[in-house]
Amino acid sequence: FLFAASAFAQTPPAIAPAACGPAEASFDVALENTKSTPAQPDAGKAEVYFIQDDGPMGNHQHITLRIGLDGAWAGAYKQNSYFSVSVEPGEHHLCANAQSFGSPRKFVALAHFMAVPGKVYYFRTQLFAGLTTLYPTPPHLDFDPIDSDEGKYLITSFPLSVSYPKK
């Protein structure tokens, strides 16, 4: 009985979290190698930068990550890139999901924040999957706010990600 309960607890939920967009949606992603600095938010809004940092695996990972904002997909990115969105003030719920890595419900990470007009926020995703054969780790997706200095540095180092919904 305990074994069955443990197996049941590890089964992914039948529905995606409310912060994500529709499970069947997917994106094509293009990278623009234009170097830029973070933009200031539109009047009365906040700006949110989403940064995919492949970390120690470099650009050997070819996973497309979708980013959800309050129940709709805001965009997608891959291979050390970034994109940004403008948001209204208030509480926002975020979702990161690997669209091209197994089940759409697999590798979901969540975050939330309170947007203040005029502020810029930075969130980084990192997918870790068995970094070494000596010390393998189970695959997992991190989705965390990062310091503005780190965010600005990564944005000036990485290309802009432009995503288009697949038809």
N, C-alpha and C positions, 0 to 999 in steps of 0.2 A: 504494500500500500504506500509506504513512504517513497519508494522508488518511482511509482506512478505519479505521485504528487510532485516530486522533483522534476520529472520529465515534463509534466504539464506546465510548471512554472517557467520553464525555459522556452516554451513555444511562443513565437512572436504573436502579438495581438492581431486580431482579424482585420481591424481597421487602422489606418494610419493615424497618427496623432493629429489633433485639430490644427496645429500650426502648419502642417504640410499641405501641399496642393493635391490634386487628384492623382491617384496611384498610376493611372494609365498614361499620364502626360510624360513626354520625353523631349529632349532638346538636342539640337545640333549646336556645337560650340566652335567659334572661330577666335583666334588670338590675334590681337593687333599689337605689334611691337612698337607702340608709341610710348615714350616715357612721359609721365605727367606727375604733377603734384596733386594732393588732395584738394578737391573743390570745396568752397564754402557752401553751407546749406542755403537753400532758397529761403526767402524771408518767411519767418514764422514756422519753419520746418527744421528737421534734423537730417543729417546725412549719415548713412550707414554703409560702411565698406565691408565687403565679404572677401576674404583672402584665402585661397587654397595654397597651402604650403606643404609640398610633398616631403619636406624634411629630409631625413637621411637617405631616403630612396631616390631623391632627385626627381628628374622627370622620367624615370623608368616606369612610373605608374601611369596608366592611361585610363583612369577612372573618371567618369563625368559625375560631378556632384550637383544635385539640384538644391536650391535654397528656397525654403518656404517662408513666407511672411504672413502671419495672421490668416492662414488657411488657403493661400494662393501662392503658386510658384513665382518668385521674384526674378529668377534667372538660374543660370547654371554656369559652371566653370570646370576647368581641368588643368593639369600640369603647371603648377606654380603660376597662377594668374589671379585676377581680382575683378570685381565689378562693384558698383555702388547703386543705391536707391535713396530717394528722398522720402521721408516719412513724416506724418503728422505727429504732433506732440502726444505723449501718453504711453501707456503700456503696450508693448508689442511682443508677440511670441514667434520664435524662429525655429526652423526645422532644417537640418542638413540630411540629405539622403543620397546614397550612391545609386544612381539610376542604372548603371551598367555592370553591377557586381552582384549577381544572384537575384534573389527575391526583392521586389520593390519595398517590402517591409523590413528587409535586412539592412543593417548599417544605418540606423536612424539615430541622430543626435539632436537634442533640443536645448534651447536657451531662451531667455526672455530679458527684456530691459525696459527701462522707462526713458523714453525720448524727451529731451528738453529742447525747445526751439534754439537754433543757433549752434548746437553741439554736433560734433562729429564722433561717431562710434566705429570701432574696428572689431570684427569677429574673424577668427581664423579657424579653418578646418584642417585637420591632419588625419589621414588614413594610415593606420599602422597595421601591417600584416606580415607577421613572421620575419622580423628584421634579420635574423641570422639562423643558420641551421643549428648552431651550438646552443643558442638560447631562443628557441622559437616562441613567439607570443601569439595568442589568438587574435585574429583581426578585430580591430575596433576603430571607431570614428570619434575623434575629439572635435568639439565645437565650442570655442571659448572666446570671451572678450580678451583683447590684448591691449597693451599700453599704446598710447598714441604715437610715441617715438618709434616703437617697433612697427606699427601699422604704416606710418609714413615711409619708413625705410623699405618695407616690403613692396609697397605700391610703386616706389621709384625704381625698384629692382625687377618687378614682374610685369608681363604684358597685360593689357586690358582684355578681359574676356567679354565677347559679344555672343549672346545665345539667342537662338530662334526655335520656337516650338516646331517639332516635327509634325508633318501633316500625314 
